[in-house]
Amino acid sequence: MKAIAAFVLTASVAALSTPALAQFAKPEDAVKYRQSALTVMATHFGRLGAMANGKAPFDAKQAADSAAIVEYMSKLPWAGFVEGSDKAGNTKALPEVWSQPAKFKEASEKLMAETAKLSTAAKAGNLDSLKAAFGPTGGACKNCHDSFKAK
Ligand code: ASC
């Protein structure tokens, strides 16, 4: 039992310390990964926007579900911005992602903080809470796009 535990621990540490690119077969896969997470996030954020802006009827369950997806998806794209994926696939990522890592990390953390608030707000089950949290979350999307995404 101890041997199994030791093996699992060793394997986990190895997986965590493997260089990022090794987690994707090729740079294009990393681009696809981050774009996929962002697409799912944008889809559900768009549904929330439709409700927040009165273009779709407010549905508390759908809002809470979408916001939970947005919150979770916001954690994922960052692992896909590996070295060597700056010109891969059809990326719109700007070189600043890699040349200003601290600023990029800060923008990603801002987004994750806002999506967590959005999810909490959506769980409150009323449209006003959703509306209040929607704008700041969109602001965090835009903040990152302004500095790190080509038009
Ligand atoms: C969206 C979406 C984005 C953000 C951004 C906010 O719905 O797809 O990328 O909001 O436009 O400024």
Backbone and ligand atoms as CSV (ligand in chain L), in Angstrom:
chain,resi,resn,atom,element,x,y,z
A,1,MET,N,N,0.830,-1.210,0.000
A,1,MET,CA,C,0.000,0.000,0.000
A,1,MET,C,C,0.863,1.259,0.000
A,2,LYS,N,N,1.913,1.199,0.838
A,2,LYS,CA,C,2.848,2.330,0.888
A,2,LYS,C,C,3.543,2.512,-0.459
A,3,ALA,N,N,3.869,1.361,-1.091
A,3,ALA,CA,C,4.564,1.410,-2.383
A,3,ALA,C,C,3.665,2.061,-3.431
A,4,ILE,N,N,2.381,1.696,-3.389
A,4,ILE,CA,C,1.433,2.286,-4.354
A,4,ILE,C,C,1.317,3.785,-4.125
A,5,ALA,N,N,1.206,4.164,-2.853
A,5,ALA,CA,C,1.098,5.588,-2.524
A,5,ALA,C,C,2.337,6.337,-3.001
A,6,ALA,N,N,3.493,5.739,-2.796
A,6,ALA,CA,C,4.737,6.380,-3.214
A,6,ALA,C,C,4.776,6.526,-4.736
A,7,PHE,N,N,4.299,5.480,-5.436
A,7,PHE,CA,C,4.291,5.535,-6.897
A,7,PHE,C,C,3.359,6.638,-7.398
A,8,VAL,N,N,2.174,6.688,-6.814
A,8,VAL,CA,C,1.189,7.691,-7.234
A,8,VAL,C,C,1.744,9.091,-7.006
A,9,LEU,N,N,2.376,9.271,-5.845
A,9,LEU,CA,C,2.951,10.579,-5.523
A,9,LEU,C,C,4.050,10.940,-6.526
A,10,THR,N,N,4.931,9.992,-6.809
A,10,THR,CA,C,6.025,10.247,-7.754
A,10,THR,C,C,5.467,10.590,-9.133
A,11,ALA,N,N,4.472,9.826,-9.556
A,11,ALA,CA,C,3.874,10.061,-10.877
A,11,ALA,C,C,3.220,11.438,-10.929
A,12,SER,N,N,2.537,11.820,-9.845
A,12,SER,CA,C,1.854,13.123,-9.827
A,12,SER,C,C,2.862,14.259,-9.887
A,13,VAL,N,N,3.927,14.128,-9.110
A,13,VAL,CA,C,4.944,15.180,-9.104
A,13,VAL,C,C,5.576,15.278,-10.482
A,14,ALA,N,N,5.821,14.144,-11.124
A,14,ALA,CA,C,6.412,14.135,-12.466
A,14,ALA,C,C,5.482,14.848,-13.443
A,15,ALA,N,N,4.194,14.561,-13.351
A,15,ALA,CA,C,3.226,15.178,-14.276
A,15,ALA,C,C,3.198,16.691,-14.080
A,16,LEU,N,N,3.241,17.121,-12.821
A,16,LEU,CA,C,3.157,18.556,-12.540
A,16,LEU,C,C,4.414,19.293,-12.969
A,17,SER,N,N,5.558,18.611,-12.931
A,17,SER,CA,C,6.797,19.315,-13.238
A,17,SER,C,C,7.228,19.136,-14.695
A,18,THR,N,N,6.437,18.377,-15.472
A,18,THR,CA,C,6.742,18.214,-16.897
A,18,THR,C,C,6.598,19.570,-17.583
A,19,PRO,N,N,7.532,19.924,-18.462
A,19,PRO,CA,C,7.387,21.205,-19.175
A,19,PRO,C,C,6.024,21.306,-19.854
A,20,ALA,N,N,5.496,22.535,-19.868
A,20,ALA,CA,C,4.130,22.735,-20.342
A,20,ALA,C,C,3.883,22.146,-21.724
A,21,LEU,N,N,4.834,22.371,-22.632
A,21,LEU,CA,C,4.584,21.924,-24.009
A,21,LEU,C,C,4.398,20.419,-24.089
A,22,ALA,N,N,5.065,19.690,-23.185
A,22,ALA,CA,C,4.947,18.238,-23.211
A,22,ALA,C,C,3.517,17.781,-22.948
A,23,GLN,N,N,2.693,18.666,-22.415
A,23,GLN,CA,C,1.301,18.299,-22.164
A,23,GLN,C,C,0.442,18.401,-23.419
A,24,PHE,N,N,1.012,18.960,-24.463
A,24,PHE,CA,C,0.346,19.005,-25.769
A,24,PHE,C,C,1.304,18.399,-26.791
A,25,ALA,N,N,0.747,17.616,-27.717
A,25,ALA,CA,C,1.608,16.947,-28.693
A,25,ALA,C,C,2.310,17.966,-29.583
A,26,LYS,N,N,1.592,19.022,-29.959
A,26,LYS,CA,C,2.206,20.062,-30.783
A,26,LYS,C,C,1.607,21.423,-30.437
A,27,PRO,N,N,2.313,22.501,-30.799
A,27,PRO,CA,C,1.834,23.841,-30.438
A,27,PRO,C,C,0.402,24.114,-30.900
A,28,GLU,N,N,0.049,23.606,-32.077
A,28,GLU,CA,C,-1.318,23.808,-32.590
A,28,GLU,C,C,-2.364,23.244,-31.631
A,29,ASP,N,N,-2.020,22.152,-30.961
A,29,ASP,CA,C,-2.962,21.538,-30.011
A,29,ASP,C,C,-3.185,22.451,-28.807
A,30,ALA,N,N,-2.113,23.137,-28.395
A,30,ALA,CA,C,-2.239,24.078,-27.277
A,30,ALA,C,C,-3.137,25.247,-27.677
A,31,VAL,N,N,-2.982,25.706,-28.925
A,31,VAL,CA,C,-3.819,26.805,-29.422
A,31,VAL,C,C,-5.283,26.359,-29.460
A,32,LYS,N,N,-5.505,25.145,-29.964
A,32,LYS,CA,C,-6.872,24.621,-30.043
A,32,LYS,C,C,-7.482,24.490,-28.647
A,33,TYR,N,N,-6.679,24.032,-27.715
A,33,TYR,CA,C,-7.136,23.853,-26.331
A,33,TYR,C,C,-7.595,25.193,-25.739
A,34,ARG,N,N,-6.736,26.214,-25.842
A,34,ARG,CA,C,-7.097,27.491,-25.210
A,34,ARG,C,C,-8.268,28.144,-25.935
A,35,GLN,N,N,-8.305,28.004,-27.282
A,35,GLN,CA,C,-9.414,28.600,-28.022
A,35,GLN,C,C,-10.729,27.875,-27.717
A,36,SER,N,N,-10.654,26.571,-27.517
A,36,SER,CA,C,-11.864,25.802,-27.195
A,36,SER,C,C,-12.441,26.245,-25.855
A,37,ALA,N,N,-11.572,26.381,-24.862
A,37,ALA,CA,C,-12.039,26.817,-23.538
A,37,ALA,C,C,-12.650,28.217,-23.636
A,38,LEU,N,N,-11.988,29.102,-24.381
A,38,LEU,CA,C,-12.490,30.470,-24.520
A,38,LEU,C,C,-13.813,30.493,-25.293
A,39,THR,N,N,-13.962,29.589,-26.269
A,39,THR,CA,C,-15.209,29.529,-27.044
A,39,THR,C,C,-16.376,29.069,-26.172
A,40,VAL,N,N,-16.142,28.041,-25.372
A,40,VAL,CA,C,-17.206,27.570,-24.473
A,40,VAL,C,C,-17.557,28.681,-23.473
A,41,MET,N,N,-16.509,29.340,-22.968
A,41,MET,CA,C,-16.746,30.434,-22.022
A,41,MET,C,C,-17.566,31.547,-22.678
A,42,ALA,N,N,-17.171,31.947,-23.891
A,42,ALA,CA,C,-17.866,33.040,-24.585
A,42,ALA,C,C,-19.316,32.668,-24.917
A,43,THR,N,N,-19.543,31.405,-25.243
A,43,THR,CA,C,-20.904,30.958,-25.561
A,43,THR,C,C,-21.823,31.151,-24.356
A,44,HIS,N,N,-21.345,30.702,-23.199
A,44,HIS,CA,C,-22.188,30.815,-22.000
A,44,HIS,C,C,-22.249,32.240,-21.466
A,45,PHE,N,N,-21.151,32.972,-21.676
A,45,PHE,CA,C,-21.171,34.380,-21.266
A,45,PHE,C,C,-22.167,35.140,-22.140
A,46,GLY,N,N,-22.231,34.763,-23.412
A,46,GLY,CA,C,-23.192,35.386,-24.332
A,46,GLY,C,C,-24.636,35.125,-23.912
A,47,ARG,N,N,-24.916,33.893,-23.443
A,47,ARG,CA,C,-26.273,33.573,-22.974
A,47,ARG,C,C,-26.634,34.414,-21.747
A,48,LEU,N,N,-25.633,34.602,-20.876
A,48,LEU,CA,C,-25.879,35.437,-19.694
A,48,LEU,C,C,-26.113,36.885,-20.115
A,49,GLY,N,N,-25.356,37.320,-21.129
A,49,GLY,CA,C,-25.501,38.687,-21.624
A,49,GLY,C,C,-26.885,38.925,-22.205
A,50,ALA,N,N,-27.390,37.914,-22.910
A,50,ALA,CA,C,-28.726,38.040,-23.488
A,50,ALA,C,C,-29.758,38.249,-22.379
A,51,MET,N,N,-29.605,37.523,-21.291
A,51,MET,CA,C,-30.536,37.689,-20.156
A,51,MET,C,C,-30.328,39.037,-19.472
A,52,ALA,N,N,-29.043,39.368,-19.250
A,52,ALA,CA,C,-28.742,40.624,-18.540
A,52,ALA,C,C,-29.220,41.840,-19.329
A,53,ASN,N,N,-29.214,41.709,-20.657
A,53,ASN,CA,C,-29.603,42.849,-21.499
A,53,ASN,C,C,-31.042,42.773,-22.003
A,54,GLY,N,N,-31.815,41.858,-21.431
A,54,GLY,CA,C,-33.229,41.777,-21.767
A,54,GLY,C,C,-33.531,41.234,-23.155
A,55,LYS,N,N,-32.547,40.554,-23.753
A,55,LYS,CA,C,-32.774,39.983,-25.086
A,55,LYS,C,C,-33.253,38.533,-25.007
A,56,ALA,N,N,-33.178,37.978,-23.822
A,56,ALA,CA,C,-33.699,36.625,-23.580
A,56,ALA,C,C,-34.357,36.650,-22.210
A,57,PRO,N,N,-35.415,35.854,-22.029
A,57,PRO,CA,C,-36.071,35.838,-20.723
A,57,PRO,C,C,-35.116,35.320,-19.647
A,58,PHE,N,N,-35.205,35.887,-18.447
A,58,PHE,CA,C,-34.349,35.437,-17.350
A,58,PHE,C,C,-34.805,34.067,-16.878
A,59,ASP,N,N,-33.858,33.143,-16.851
A,59,ASP,CA,C,-34.124,31.794,-16.346
A,59,ASP,C,C,-33.050,31.516,-15.295
A,60,ALA,N,N,-33.456,31.475,-14.050
A,60,ALA,CA,C,-32.503,31.399,-12.940
A,60,ALA,C,C,-31.606,30.164,-13.034
A,61,LYS,N,N,-32.201,29.028,-13.405
A,61,LYS,CA,C,-31.389,27.801,-13.467
A,61,LYS,C,C,-30.369,27.880,-14.599
A,62,GLN,N,N,-30.829,28.328,-15.770
A,62,GLN,CA,C,-29.894,28.462,-16.899
A,62,GLN,C,C,-28.798,29.467,-16.591
A,63,ALA,N,N,-29.159,30.530,-15.923
A,63,ALA,CA,C,-28.163,31.553,-15.581
A,63,ALA,C,C,-27.118,30.976,-14.628
A,64,ALA,N,N,-27.571,30.267,-13.608
A,64,ALA,CA,C,-26.629,29.690,-12.634
A,64,ALA,C,C,-25.735,28.650,-13.310
A,65,ASP,N,N,-26.338,27.836,-14.187
A,65,ASP,CA,C,-25.547,26.806,-14.892
A,65,ASP,C,C,-24.512,27.453,-15.808
A,66,SER,N,N,-24.949,28.434,-16.581
A,66,SER,CA,C,-24.009,29.094,-17.502
A,66,SER,C,C,-22.889,29.801,-16.745
A,67,ALA,N,N,-23.244,30.458,-15.665
A,67,ALA,CA,C,-22.222,31.190,-14.902
A,67,ALA,C,C,-21.215,30.224,-14.269
A,68,ALA,N,N,-21.692,29.060,-13.844
A,68,ALA,CA,C,-20.769,28.060,-13.280
A,68,ALA,C,C,-19.809,27.565,-14.368
A,69,ILE,N,N,-20.337,27.411,-15.580
A,69,ILE,CA,C,-19.472,26.987,-16.702
A,69,ILE,C,C,-18.452,28.080,-17.012
A,70,VAL,N,N,-18.919,29.324,-17.055
A,70,VAL,CA,C,-18.002,30.449,-17.304
A,70,VAL,C,C,-16.903,30.467,-16.239
A,71,GLU,N,N,-17.317,30.298,-14.986
A,71,GLU,CA,C,-16.326,30.315,-13.903
A,71,GLU,C,C,-15.286,29.215,-14.109
A,72,TYR,N,N,-15.764,28.025,-14.414
A,72,TYR,CA,C,-14.800,26.928,-14.565
A,72,TYR,C,C,-13.925,27.101,-15.801
A,73,MET,N,N,-14.548,27.464,-16.910
A,73,MET,CA,C,-13.783,27.628,-18.152
A,73,MET,C,C,-12.709,28.694,-18.025
A,74,SER,N,N,-12.964,29.697,-17.196
A,74,SER,CA,C,-11.989,30.790,-17.074
A,74,SER,C,C,-10.673,30.321,-16.463
A,75,LYS,N,N,-10.675,29.129,-15.861
A,75,LYS,CA,C,-9.439,28.601,-15.274
A,75,LYS,C,C,-8.555,27.913,-16.319
A,76,LEU,N,N,-9.121,27.569,-17.463
A,76,LEU,CA,C,-8.430,26.646,-18.366
A,76,LEU,C,C,-7.517,27.233,-19.437
A,77,PRO,N,N,-7.859,28.361,-20.065
A,77,PRO,CA,C,-7.090,28.761,-21.250
A,77,PRO,C,C,-5.598,28.924,-20.989
A,78,TRP,N,N,-5.251,29.357,-19.788
A,78,TRP,CA,C,-3.876,29.790,-19.474
A,78,TRP,C,C,-2.858,28.695,-19.697
A,79,ALA,N,N,-3.210,27.460,-19.403
A,79,ALA,CA,C,-2.278,26.343,-19.600
A,79,ALA,C,C,-1.958,26.130,-21.080
A,80,GLY,N,N,-2.798,26.697,-21.944
A,80,GLY,CA,C,-2.579,26.530,-23.381
A,80,GLY,C,C,-1.638,27.555,-23.993
A,81,PHE,N,N,-1.269,28.573,-23.215
A,81,PHE,CA,C,-0.371,29.604,-23.765
A,81,PHE,C,C,1.088,29.192,-23.545
A,82,VAL,N,N,1.450,28.035,-24.098
A,82,VAL,CA,C,2.796,27.502,-23.897
A,82,VAL,C,C,3.798,28.202,-24.817
A,83,GLU,N,N,5.056,28.170,-24.406
A,83,GLU,CA,C,6.140,28.678,-25.254
A,83,GLU,C,C,6.071,27.966,-26.602
A,84,GLY,N,N,6.279,28.693,-27.666
A,84,GLY,CA,C,6.300,28.073,-28.989
A,84,GLY,C,C,4.939,28.052,-29.663
A,85,SER,N,N,3.895,28.501,-28.936
A,85,SER,CA,C,2.552,28.505,-29.535
A,85,SER,C,C,2.147,29.931,-29.900
A,86,ASP,N,N,3.136,30.821,-29.981
A,86,ASP,CA,C,2.837,32.226,-30.268
A,86,ASP,C,C,2.457,32.465,-31.725
A,87,LYS,N,N,2.890,31.555,-32.611
A,87,LYS,CA,C,2.536,31.738,-34.026
A,87,LYS,C,C,1.869,30.501,-34.596
A,88,ALA,N,N,1.426,29.619,-33.722
A,88,ALA,CA,C,0.852,28.351,-34.182
A,88,ALA,C,C,-0.626,28.504,-34.507
A,89,GLY,N,N,-1.099,27.618,-35.368
A,89,GLY,CA,C,-2.529,27.600,-35.702
A,89,GLY,C,C,-3.000,28.950,-36.184
A,90,ASN,N,N,-4.228,29.298,-35.824
A,90,ASN,CA,C,-4.761,30.606,-36.240
A,90,ASN,C,C,-4.883,31.525,-35.025
A,91,THR,N,N,-3.820,31.550,-34.245
A,91,THR,CA,C,-3.867,32.318,-32.997
A,91,THR,C,C,-3.915,33.829,-33.238
A,92,LYS,N,N,-4.649,34.493,-32.357
A,92,LYS,CA,C,-4.655,35.957,-32.343
A,92,LYS,C,C,-3.911,36.473,-31.119
A,93,ALA,N,N,-3.256,35.566,-30.428
A,93,ALA,CA,C,-2.498,35.979,-29.240
A,93,ALA,C,C,-1.340,36.880,-29.662
A,94,LEU,N,N,-1.174,37.987,-28.968
A,94,LEU,CA,C,-0.090,38.920,-29.266
A,94,LEU,C,C,1.194,38.477,-28.555
A,95,PRO,N,N,2.358,38.921,-29.067
A,95,PRO,CA,C,3.631,38.555,-28.440
A,95,PRO,C,C,3.697,38.970,-26.966
A,96,GLU,N,N,2.912,39.974,-26.588
A,96,GLU,CA,C,2.910,40.462,-25.200
A,96,GLU,C,C,2.517,39.369,-24.196
A,97,VAL,N,N,1.774,38.351,-24.649
A,97,VAL,CA,C,1.430,37.237,-23.742
A,97,VAL,C,C,2.705,36.648,-23.150
A,98,TRP,N,N,3.728,36.559,-23.994
A,98,TRP,CA,C,4.980,35.934,-23.569
A,98,TRP,C,C,6.024,36.949,-23.103
A,99,SER,N,N,5.915,38.189,-23.591
A,99,SER,CA,C,6.925,39.179,-23.198
A,99,SER,C,C,6.527,39.923,-21.916
A,100,GLN,N,N,5.245,39.858,-21.559
A,100,GLN,CA,C,4.788,40.508,-20.317
A,100,GLN,C,C,4.008,39.502,-19.469
A,101,PRO,N,N,4.685,38.429,-19.043
A,101,PRO,CA,C,3.977,37.345,-18.345
A,101,PRO,C,C,3.288,37.776,-17.051
A,102,ALA,N,N,3.906,38.707,-16.318
A,102,ALA,CA,C,3.292,39.112,-15.040
A,102,ALA,C,C,1.973,39.848,-15.303
A,103,LYS,N,N,1.990,40.703,-16.319
A,103,LYS,CA,C,0.779,41.449,-16.658
A,103,LYS,C,C,-0.317,40.506,-17.187
A,104,PHE,N,N,0.111,39.515,-17.968
A,104,PHE,CA,C,-0.843,38.546,-18.509
A,104,PHE,C,C,-1.454,37.723,-17.375
A,105,LYS,N,N,-0.602,37.304,-16.436
A,105,LYS,CA,C,-1.085,36.521,-15.291
A,105,LYS,C,C,-2.085,37.347,-14.479
A,106,GLU,N,N,-1.763,38.608,-14.286
A,106,GLU,CA,C,-2.648,39.498,-13.523
A,106,GLU,C,C,-4.012,39.609,-14.215
A,107,ALA,N,N,-3.993,39.739,-15.543
A,107,ALA,CA,C,-5.249,39.837,-16.293
A,107,ALA,C,C,-6.050,38.539,-16.187
A,108,SER,N,N,-5.348,37.408,-16.211
A,108,SER,CA,C,-6.050,36.121,-16.098
A,108,SER,C,C,-6.661,35.975,-14.703
A,109,GLU,N,N,-5.921,36.429,-13.694
A,109,GLU,CA,C,-6.429,36.328,-12.315
A,109,GLU,C,C,-7.623,37.252,-12.089
A,110,LYS,N,N,-7.576,38.401,-12.744
A,110,LYS,CA,C,-8.705,39.345,-12.663
A,110,LYS,C,C,-9.964,38.683,-13.254
A,111,LEU,N,N,-9.778,38.034,-14.405
A,111,LEU,CA,C,-10.915,37.358,-15.029
A,111,LEU,C,C,-11.477,36.270,-14.115
A,112,MET,N,N,-10.584,35.454,-13.571
A,112,MET,CA,C,-11.054,34.355,-12.714
A,112,MET,C,C,-11.774,34.886,-11.477
A,113,ALA,N,N,-11.285,35.993,-10.943
A,113,ALA,CA,C,-11.945,36.589,-9.769
A,113,ALA,C,C,-13.340,37.088,-10.148
A,114,GLU,N,N,-13.450,37.722,-11.307
A,114,GLU,CA,C,-14.759,38.260,-11.730
A,114,GLU,C,C,-15.748,37.151,-12.075
A,115,THR,N,N,-15.265,36.081,-12.716
A,115,THR,CA,C,-16.196,35.001,-13.060
A,115,THR,C,C,-16.675,34.271,-11.805
A,116,ALA,N,N,-15.832,34.235,-10.773
A,116,ALA,CA,C,-16.270,33.632,-9.506
A,116,ALA,C,C,-17.393,34.477,-8.895
A,117,LYS,N,N,-17.231,35.799,-8.972
A,117,LYS,CA,C,-18.287,36.695,-8.456
A,117,LYS,C,C,-19.552,36.565,-9.286
A,118,LEU,N,N,-19.364,36.429,-10.600
A,118,LEU,CA,C,-20.513,36.271,-11.508
A,118,LEU,C,C,-21.311,35.013,-11.152
A,119,SER,N,N,-20.574,33.942,-10.887
A,119,SER,CA,C,-21.233,32.682,-10.563
A,119,SER,C,C,-21.996,32.789,-9.241
A,120,THR,N,N,-21.373,33.409,-8.265
A,120,THR,CA,C,-22.054,33.621,-6.980
A,120,THR,C,C,-23.309,34.470,-7.192
A,121,ALA,N,N,-23.168,35.518,-7.987
A,121,ALA,CA,C,-24.306,36.413,-8.258
A,121,ALA,C,C,-25.435,35.666,-8.957
A,122,ALA,N,N,-25.077,34.820,-9.925
A,122,ALA,CA,C,-26.109,34.093,-10.676
A,122,ALA,C,C,-26.853,33.110,-9.777
A,123,LYS,N,N,-26.146,32.543,-8.820
A,123,LYS,CA,C,-26.782,31.591,-7.893
A,123,LYS,C,C,-27.805,32.282,-7.004
A,124,ALA,N,N,-27.706,33.599,-6.867
A,124,ALA,CA,C,-28.686,34.329,-6.048
A,124,ALA,C,C,-30.076,34.238,-6.675
A,125,GLY,N,N,-30.119,33.944,-7.972
A,125,GLY,CA,C,-31.406,33.649,-8.605
A,125,GLY,C,C,-32.241,34.861,-8.981
A,126,ASN,N,N,-31.613,36.040,-9.025
A,126,ASN,CA,C,-32.396,37.178,-9.493
A,126,ASN,C,C,-31.631,37.972,-10.546
A,127,LEU,N,N,-32.394,38.579,-11.437
A,127,LEU,CA,C,-31.821,39.244,-12.597
A,127,LEU,C,C,-30.931,40.418,-12.205
A,128,ASP,N,N,-31.306,41.152,-11.157
A,128,ASP,CA,C,-30.505,42.316,-10.772
A,128,ASP,C,C,-29.075,41.934,-10.366
A,129,SER,N,N,-28.934,40.835,-9.638
A,129,SER,CA,C,-27.596,40.370,-9.244
A,129,SER,C,C,-26.781,40.010,-10.478
A,130,LEU,N,N,-27.444,39.329,-11.408
A,130,LEU,CA,C,-26.755,38.934,-12.637
A,130,LEU,C,C,-26.286,40.175,-13.403
A,131,LYS,N,N,-27.190,41.126,-13.535
A,131,LYS,CA,C,-26.851,42.366,-14.255
A,131,LYS,C,C,-25.655,43.064,-13.624
A,132,ALA,N,N,-25.653,43.120,-12.288
A,132,ALA,CA,C,-24.584,43.838,-11.578
A,132,ALA,C,C,-23.219,43.191,-11.807
A,133,ALA,N,N,-23.193,41.864,-11.925
A,133,ALA,CA,C,-21.905,41.170,-12.065
A,133,ALA,C,C,-21.485,41.003,-13.520
A,134,PHE,N,N,-22.428,41.140,-14.425
A,134,PHE,CA,C,-22.123,40.883,-15.831
A,134,PHE,C,C,-21.125,41.900,-16.396
A,135,GLY,N,N,-21.364,43.170,-16.130
A,135,GLY,CA,C,-20.514,44.235,-16.678
A,135,GLY,C,C,-19.047,44.101,-16.277
A,136,PRO,N,N,-18.765,43.985,-14.964
A,136,PRO,CA,C,-17.369,43.835,-14.540
A,136,PRO,C,C,-16.687,42.604,-15.139
A,137,THR,N,N,-17.456,41.535,-15.349
A,137,THR,CA,C,-16.845,40.346,-15.957
A,137,THR,C,C,-16.476,40.634,-17.410
A,138,GLY,N,N,-17.392,41.258,-18.139
A,138,GLY,CA,C,-17.093,41.648,-19.521
A,138,GLY,C,C,-15.896,42.591,-19.578
A,139,GLY,N,N,-15.785,43.432,-18.557
A,139,GLY,CA,C,-14.647,44.346,-18.479
A,139,GLY,C,C,-13.329,43.588,-18.351
A,140,ALA,N,N,-13.369,42.485,-17.600
A,140,ALA,CA,C,-12.155,41.668,-17.431
A,140,ALA,C,C,-11.801,40.945,-18.727
A,141,CYS,N,N,-12.818,40.530,-19.501
A,141,CYS,CA,C,-12.564,39.934,-20.832
A,141,CYS,C,C,-11.864,40.969,-21.703
A,142,LYS,N,N,-12.455,42.176,-21.707
A,142,LYS,CA,C,-11.958,43.238,-22.585
A,142,LYS,C,C,-10.556,43.687,-22.174
A,143,ASN,N,N,-10.342,43.811,-20.895
A,143,ASN,CA,C,-9.039,44.215,-20.363
A,143,ASN,C,C,-7.918,43.342,-20.923
A,144,CYS,N,N,-8.154,42.040,-20.927
A,144,CYS,CA,C,-7.143,41.110,-21.425
A,144,CYS,C,C,-7.031,41.210,-22.951
A,145,HIS,N,N,-8.182,41.278,-23.627
A,145,HIS,CA,C,-8.151,41.360,-25.103
A,145,HIS,C,C,-7.426,42.622,-25.569
A,146,ASP,N,N,-7.651,43.732,-24.871
A,146,ASP,CA,C,-7.041,45.005,-25.286
A,146,ASP,C,C,-5.517,44.911,-25.348
A,147,SER,N,N,-4.927,44.204,-24.401
A,147,SER,CA,C,-3.457,44.130,-24.339
A,147,SER,C,C,-2.863,42.901,-24.992
A,148,PHE,N,N,-3.662,41.831,-25.085
A,148,PHE,CA,C,-3.049,40.548,-25.443
A,148,PHE,C,C,-3.659,39.845,-26.649
A,149,LYS,N,N,-4.680,40.423,-27.266
A,149,LYS,CA,C,-5.308,39.765,-28.407
A,149,LYS,C,C,-5.336,40.708,-29.604
A,150,ALA,N,N,-4.895,40.202,-30.757
A,150,ALA,CA,C,-4.942,41.010,-31.975
A,150,ALA,C,C,-6.389,41.256,-32.373
A,151,LYS,N,N,-6.652,42.406,-32.969
A,151,LYS,CA,C,-8.014,42.737,-33.392
A,151,LYS,C,C,-8.489,41.797,-34.497
L,1,ASC,C1,C,-18.138,38.320,-24.899
L,1,ASC,C2,C,-17.115,37.740,-25.675
L,1,ASC,C3,C,-15.966,38.353,-25.366
L,1,ASC,C4,C,-16.203,39.350,-24.308
L,1,ASC,C5,C,-15.727,40.716,-24.651
L,1,ASC,C6,C,-16.068,41.684,-23.552
L,1,ASC,O1,O,-19.296,37.996,-24.895
L,1,ASC,O2,O,-17.224,36.778,-26.566
L,1,ASC,O3,O,-14.789,38.090,-25.864
L,1,ASC,O4,O,-17.614,39.319,-24.096
L,1,ASC,O5,O,-16.279,41.141,-25.842
L,1,ASC,O6,O,-15.592,42.946,-23.882
